[in-house]
Amino acid sequence: DQQVKQNSPSLSVQEGRISILNCDYTNSMFDYFLWYKKYPAEGPTFLISISSIKDKNEDGRFTVFLNKSAKHLSLHIVPSQPGDSAVYFCAATKFGGAQKLVFGQGTRLTINP
Amino acid sequence: DTGVSQNPRHKITKRGQNVTFRCDPISEHNRLYWYRQTLGQGPEFLTYFQNEAQLEKSRLLSDRFSAERPKGSFSTLEIQRTEQGDSAMYLCASSLGTHNEQFFGPGTRLTVL
């Protein structure tokens, strides 16, 4: 069963506009959520995270929003830049124990000039 | 550079051969994880070490797979009698026990012919 889902395999956005990537989860035990960015032939790079005690976390151009009741989170990138073109993975975990990450399938973001 | 390193970056082998991959985590990180990623999917958890102890293994980790982390430093992942279905990117990540963020290496891409 897919506990973390990213339903959009791809997204195309014009440079300078907002990119919104979405993620849904089913396991209510998850209490920490992360976004990773991946370029071809590289490992995932940590981008931003949010604890379940918050509903928003901001870091520069990146903001993550968490809606616990809907089991939904989103990543906003404003303004989008060509270097943001990559595959973005949403991941979830439960603090304590192994803290293993459960990943979504990824969304390929393309920023067009 | 003090990031996570993995060797080799690429490995091509014939079905039935044994392969071994190495991961060197960030030096002060006590937790080390192995994940596997196949095309179009997000990384999937395989196993986790806290210091030298292997504390959790996924059901994905068949008895042909073995991982070690002697002295709590680098880790090796061995696959015996490789099968074509083992072809994937094998990712290593490390973290501090008190933090959820995991930092990934570049991965080892295994191709089984």
Chai-1 contact restraints between the chains, C-beta under 6 A:
chainA,res_idxA,chainB,res_idxB,connection_type,confidence,min_distance_angstrom,max_distance_angstrom,comment,restraint_id
A,Y32,B,N100,contact,1.0,0.0,6.0,A-B,restraint_1
A,E42,B,P106,contact,1.0,0.0,6.0,A-B,restraint_2
A,G43,B,L91,contact,1.0,0.0,6.0,A-B,restraint_3
A,G43,B,F104,contact,1.0,0.0,6.0,A-B,restraint_4
A,G43,B,G105,contact,1.0,0.0,6.0,A-B,restraint_5
A,G43,B,P106,contact,1.0,0.0,6.0,A-B,restraint_6
A,G43,B,G107,contact,1.0,0.0,6.0,A-B,restraint_7
A,P44,B,F104,contact,1.0,0.0,6.0,A-B,restraint_8
A,F46,B,E101,contact,1.0,0.0,6.0,A-B,restraint_9
A,F89,B,G42,contact,1.0,0.0,6.0,A-B,restraint_10
A,T93,B,N100,contact,1.0,0.0,6.0,A-B,restraint_11
A,A98,B,Y48,contact,1.0,0.0,6.0,A-B,restraint_12
A,A98,B,E56,contact,1.0,0.0,6.0,A-B,restraint_13
A,Q99,B,N100,contact,1.0,0.0,6.0,A-B,restraint_14
A,K100,B,F45,contact,1.0,0.0,6.0,A-B,restraint_15
A,K100,B,Y48,contact,1.0,0.0,6.0,A-B,restraint_16
A,F103,B,G42,contact,1.0,0.0,6.0,A-B,restraint_17
A,F103,B,P43,contact,1.0,0.0,6.0,A-B,restraint_18
A,G104,B,G42,contact,1.0,0.0,6.0,A-B,restraint_19
A,Q105,B,Q41,contact,1.0,0.0,6.0,A-B,restraint_20
A,Q105,B,G42,contact,1.0,0.0,6.0,A-B,restraint_21
A,G106,B,G42,contact,1.0,0.0,6.0,A-B,restraint_22
